[in-house]
Amino acid sequence: MVAAQLVKEVKRYLASTAAVGEYLADQLVLPMALAGAGEFTVAHPSCHLLTNIAVVERFLPVRFSLIETDGVTRVSIE
């Protein structure tokens, strides 16, 4: 069961044109905010990603933009 789910997730990620996977995306939010610039694409914004963005926006003077295009979501600092 676990292996089958993993294979499914890996195939979905490899078929995507996203630059990062959903488990890395949420970890890039704080470094991008501290740098004041940056962007990446992710196949699907996870709940962790959306939560991290909301928390960072409350503590730092940055705003993130999520735009869905070509089957991926582009995450960037406005």
Secondary structure, DSSP 4 states (H G I P E B T S, - for coil): -HHHHHHHHHHHHHHS--SB-HHHHHHHHHHHHHHT--EEEESS--HHHHHHHHHHHHHSS--EEEEEETTEEEEEE-
